[in-house]
Amino acid sequence: MASSLSFSVAISTFNRNDDLERCLDSLSQQTFSDFEVVVSNGGEPEGVRRTVSKFKDLRITVVDQKRKGIVEGRNLGWIHAKGDVVCLIDDDLVVSPQWLTQIRETFLSDERIGGVSGPTIIPTERLKNRDFALFLDGFRAHKNLLWSLIGKAYLTFVLENKVEEVGKILKSGVFTPGSNYPSCLELPGIQEVDYLEACHMCFRRRLLEEIGGFDYIYIGTGEWNEPDFSFKVREKGYRLLFNPEAVTYHHISQGGVFKARTNSFERSQNFIFFYMRWIKPDTLEKFMRFSANLFFINGYWVYKFIQSGNPDWLRGLYGTVSALLEAKKACRL
């Protein structure tokens, strides 16, 4: 068992300086204070430096991205970090005072622990910024018969009635969103998980080096690059854990990179590449659940087009077809 570990916190940011300031403020209040901070900046540089300059008590390095995208931000963060453990978080995350203490204690308990995460509670007033959360709540509470039947089909067949489980990737490819709900705070101790939260994931640096960081096959908003890395860590025989006492709050922002979420082509492609690489529809049950998930995903693109009038959302339909035709590309590990 290791007697000590050094820690780095790597924050990816993109023109969300108010969010970044709130995040840094929470880091300045940690009960375990021996850590460095690396800020990967994908946006305008001056505002980030003004924000960082307010926190003299933190050891902060700012690295400007030459190549855009969240995957580049993640990789620059760990490459410039010096700690044995690198905690990669988003700029709209607020960490509790005991957060890093809990992360540290979990890593120190077993050298075969490759990564640790914890609750990423979405404050009630921020739920409106995440369509997935709104749909889940609507499915469970809506009084319209048709909507209720659609919701029941999704919750039962795609999500397998596992809304409040943490850190699982199901046969359909959907992830369980339990870490976003306060109920995860009541879990009886540390849980073994399939993946770590995208906005809140701590890995041993040596694994980041061995694996080569996050895969650039995931483009656009880069969704699914984080669970992809988690699966690579597990493939090497390391454990991934969820500590319910390592609490954070995800103040979902609609600024910065959030505006790129209309890149539905890339989002469809990223999901299908991840699924074909790691889950695979290789049984009838998995094929049926995966197909149902694709139906709902593409229905969402159509819904967003009707809601917004923005034709970019419809590119997700083409992205689905294109990625299915190119699935072999994703399987070349």
N, C-alpha and C positions, 0 to 999 in steps of 0.2 A: 504494500500500500504506500503510495507516495506521501511524503510528509509535508510537502508544500508545492504549490503551483502558482505561477504568475498569470495575471489576467489582463486581457485587452477587450475593450468594447468597441466594435466597429459599427458606425452608423452610416447608412446610405441616405443621402438627402438630395432633393431636387426642387429648388425654389420654394421651400416651405420653412422659412426662417422662424416664424412664430412657433411652429410645431417643434422645430429643432431646439429652440430656446427652452420650451417646456420639457423636452426630453433631457437636455443637459442639466436643467435645474433639478430634476429628479435624481440624476446620477450624482450630483453634488451632495446629496443627502444620504448616501449609502453608509450603512454601518460598517461594511468592509470597504475601506477607501484606497487600498493599494492596487490601483489599476490605471492603465493608460486608456485614452480615447483616440480612435482614428475616425475622422469624418471623411467619407468619400463623397465629394461634391460633384454632382452631374449637371448643375445649373450655374447661375450667375455667381461669380466668386466673391464679390465685395460684401454682399449682404451676409454671406456665411461667415466671413472673417469678422465682421462687426459683431455678429451674434456670439461667436466663439470667444471673442475678446472680453466678454462680460463674465467669464468663468475662470478667474485666475487660479482658483483652487484645484482645477482639473488639469491634468497633463494631456493636452490635446494637440494632435497633428492633423492638418487638413491636407487632403490629396485631391487635386482636381482631375476629373476624368477627361481624357482625350477622346475615348471611345464611349459613346452614350449607351445607356441601358442599365437595368438593375443588375444583370449578371456581371457586368464590368464593375459596378459599384461594389458588389459582394467580393469579387476577387481582389480589387485594389485594397479593400479593407483588411483582409487577412494577410495579404502579401506585405503590407506595411506595418502590420501588428507584430509585436515582439513577445507577446504572452504565450505561455504553454496552452492556455485555453483562450479561444477567441469567441466572444459573444457578439453575434451579428444581429443587429436590431434595426428597425425602421425609425425614421425621424418623428413619426407620430405616435410612438410608444412612450408611455410614462411608467417608470419602474417604481415599485414600492421600496421603502428604505432597507428592508431585509433581503431584497432580491438577490444581490450578488453573494451575500453570505450563504443563502440557501443553495445557490448554484455551486458555490465552492465546496460546501460540505458534501453535496451529492457526488461531485467528481472525486473527492478525496476518499470516498468509501470503497472504491473499486477501480482498479486500473483498466478493466475491460469495459468501462463506461465510455462510449465514444462521443455521446452528445446528451445534452440536458435542455429541457424547455420547461415551461410552466404556464399557468393561466394567462390568457390574453383577453381579459374581460372587456367587452365593448360597452361603454357607458350608454345608458338608455337613450340619451339625446343624440348619440352618434349612430344608432341602429339605422336611421333613415339613410345613411350614407352607404349602406351595404345591401344591395338587392337580395342577396342570398338569405340574409337574416330576415328581411321583410317578407320574402316569399314563404319561408318556413313558418313564421308566426301567422301569416295569412292562411296558409294551408291548414294549420291546426285550429284556427279560430273562425274562419269564414263561414257564414250561414247559407251562402248560395250553394245549392245542391251540386251543380256541375263543378264549381270550383272546389268543393269539398271532396268530390270523387277524384278529381285530378290530383288534389293534394294527397289523398289517401294512397293513390297509386304511387306517387313519388316517394312518400314517406315509408311505405311498406316495401315496395319492390326495388327502388333505387337506393334508398337510405337505410333499408332493413330495420327500421324503427330504432335506429341508434343515434338519434339526434344529440343526446347528451354524453355519448362516449367521447373520449379524448384520443387524438393521435392515431386513428385507424384509417387505412385506405381500404375500401370495400370492393367486392367483386365487380361492381359497376364502374369502379374508378373514382367514385365520389369520396371525399374526405369527410370524416365525422367532425362537426363543428363544436364539440362539447367544451373545448377550452375557452370559447367566447362567452359562456354562460356562468353566472355565479354558482350554479350547482356544482361545478368542478372544484370549488373551494372546500367542499365537504367530502371529497374523496378520502378513503381510509389509507393514506400513505402514498408512497411513490408507485407509479404505474409504468409498466413496460409499454412502449408505443412503436408504431411503424415509422413515424416521421416526426420531425420537429416543426413547430409553427414557423411560417415564413418570416414573420416580423419579429421573431423571438427564438433564436436558436444558438446554442453554445456548443462548439466542437473543439476537440483537441487539435492543436495546430499541426501536429505531426500527421494526422489523417488528412487535413486539408492539403498538406504538401504531397503525401503519398498518392492521393486521388487526383490531384491537380486542380482542385477547386471546383467551381461551378461551371456547368457545361454550356457553351455558347450555342448549342443547337436550339436552346430555348430563347426565342427572339421576341421582339416587341416589348411588352411589359414583363417578359421573362417568367411568367407563371409556370409552375411545376419544376423549375430548376432546383428549388430547395428540397422538395421531397425526393427528387432524383438523387441528390447528394446523400440524403438520409438513407436511401436504399443501398447506395454504394458502401456506406459505413457499415450497415448491417451485414452486407455481403462479405465483408472482411471479418465478421465474427464479433463485432462490438455491439454493445447494448445501447439503446436509446431510451431515455427515461423522462417521465413527466413528473415534476415535483410540484404538488398543489400549493406549496408554501412559497414558491418562487413567483410571486404574483406581479403581473404587469397589467396595464390598462391600455387598450388600443383605441386611441382617439382618432378614429378613421377620418383622414383628411380628404377633401375633394380638390385639393390643389396639386400642383406639381405633376408627378407621374400618373396620378389618378386620371387626369384628362386623357391619357393615352389608352384608356380601357375600351374606347371604341375600336381599337385595333383587333376586331373580332377574328379576322383571318388568322393572325398569329396565335391568339388565345386558343382557338380550336385546334390548331396545329400542335401547339405545345402539349395540350392535354392528351391528344391521340398518340403523339410520340412517346410520352411518359407511359401511357397505358400499354402500348405495344412492346415497350422495352421491358417493363417490370411485371405487369399483371397478366396480360394476354387473354384473349377470349377463347381459351383452349378447352373449355367444357361447354356443354349446352347451357348450363345455368349462367356461367359468366358471360357467354355470348348474348343471352337474352337480357341480362341486367345491364350490360354495356350498351346494347342497342337502345334500351329504354332511356338510359342516361343521355345518349346522343340525341334522341328525340326531344328530350326536355331542353338540352343545351341549345339546339337549333331553334326550338320554339321560343327560347329566351331571346335569341338574336332577332327573330321576327317581331316579338313583343316590343323590344327596345326600338326597332325601326318605326313601328306604328306609334309608339309613345313620343318619340323625339322627331320623327321625320328625317333623321339622318341616315342616308343610304349606306354609310360605312358599316353599320351594324350587320347588313346583309352579307358582307364579305365573309362572315363566319360560316355561312352555308358552303361557300366555295372552299373555305379553309378545311372544313370537315372532309369533303370529297378529296381534296388534294392530299391531305395528310394520310388518309386511308390508302391512297394509291402509292404513297411514298413511305409506308410504314417500315419497310426493310431498312431505310436509312437510319431510323431511330434505334434499331436493334443491334447496330454495329457498335458495341461498347468499347 
